[in-house]
Amino acid sequence: MLSYILSQCGTNYKVIDYDDFEDFFKQKYPKRKLNLDEILSHLDTLGYVDIKFGDEQKYCLCATNSAKNLFEEEKNNKKTTKKIKIEVVIFVIFVFIFAFIGAFLGTLFYNILV
């Protein structure tokens, strides 16, 4: 829900209809029941959303800088994780190649000397 609010409002206040929230929520979680007031109050408590007003049909709100920073950190963590995975794969490939070369040379020298 926070990603939707951030994509729609950014850090500026915007009025969003309840139906828009409901459509987004049903796409992400088709079997769950939407309790928008509870979700928004939780996000407000955590400091990720600032709510000016809200009723049963419309909400005027914006995402805070904390929410924006949260998603930026998440993107950076994903990039770092991907980079680490690639480095591990390359390391394993080099270990395999050098182990194979070492075994080949060891066998070659053993056969030459014996």
Secondary structure, DSSP 8 states (H G I E B T S, - for coil): -HHHHHHHHTTS-EEEEHHHHHHHHHHH-TTS---HHHHHHHHHHHTSEEEEEE-SSEEEEEE-HHHHHHHHHHHHHHHHHHHHHHHHHHHHHHHHHHHHHHHHHHHHHHHHH-
